[in-house]
Amino acid sequence: HSACAMGEWVRLRGLPFSASEGDVAAWFADAPGGGMAVTRVIFLFNNSGRKSGEAFVQLQEHMAAMAAQVLNHKHMGQRYVEVFVSSEEEAAMGTSAPMQHMQHMPAAVA
């Protein structure tokens, strides 16, 4: 499994529940030492369907470690956000976690 040019992922924890994709993108664009372009934002939800304050963010290649370095514990609104280097696999697992009880059903994947 080679690392393809799909970009890199970070995991955010402690996001304001009101944060939108645009807010997250603006937060990365505002990063100290030069803005970072966000490719994709995936919010995680708790069992009652509300945002959990966590998200996976896809960045351009070679940006995850820098993002974790310069943005960890930086504030978004009133909250400080933790930033961890992540992976596409972790993002896929994280976003399917609340659906675990449905995993054994036949998948209708094209």
N, C-alpha and C positions, 0 to 999 in steps of 0.2 A: 504494500500500500504506500505509494509515493505521495509526498506532499505536493498536491497540485496547486495551481495558481488561483485557487478559489478564495484566497484571503485567509485571515486568521480571526479567531474568536476570543472574546473576553466575556467574563461573567460579572455582572454588577449585582451588588447586594446593598440594600438600604435606600433604594430609590423612593422618592416621594410617590405616594399612590396615584397622585394626579399627573405624574410625568407621562408625556406623550412621546411618540417616536421623534417628533420634531424637537422636543426638549432634550432628548438624549443626543440627537444629532448635533444640536447647538452646543451642548456641553462638551462633546468631543471636538467640535470645530473651534472651541475656545480654549483648547488645551494649552498649558504652558509650554513654550518652546516650539509652537507651531501646531496649527489645527490638524485634525485627523478626519478623513472622510469616512462616514459610516455607510456600509453597504446594506446592512440589514439589522433590524432590531426585533427580537422575539421576547415579549413579556411572558413571565410565568404567572400562573393563576393558582390560587389556593382552592380547596375543595368546594367552597361556596361560590366559586367563579369570580372572585375579586382578585385584583392584582396583588401579588405577594410581596412586591417591592424588589423582586429580582428580575433580571433580564439577561439574555445572551445578545451580544452585539458582534456583528461581523465587520471587521475592518479590512483595509487593504493589507496585502502581504507585508510581513516583517514589522507590523505596527503593534501587535498585541503586547509584547514585552515592554515597549516604550509606554503604551497606554497605562499598563499596570504600574509602571514606575512613576509617571508624572500625574496620574489622575487618582491613584489610590488615596482615599480619605479627603479628597477635594469635595467641597459642598455643592449640592444641587438644591437650590432653595434653602430650607432650614436644615436639611439632613446631609450628613457626610456619607459618601458612597464608597463602598469597598470595591476594588477592581482586581479580578483574578484572571490570569491567563487561562484560557479554556480551549475547547476543541469543537469541531463540528459534531463529533460523536456525542460529546457531553451535552451539547445544545439539543441534539435530537432526542437524547435520553431524557433530558430535563423537561422538554416540552411534551413528551408523551407520558410522563410520570402520572399525572392525574387520571390518565385513561387506562391504567394498568389492568383494571378489571375487565377491559374489553379486548385485551391482547389475544385471547385464545379464539376469538371469532375469526372466520375465514376473511382474509383481507381482500378487498376488491381494489387491487392496485393495477392500473393500466400498464 
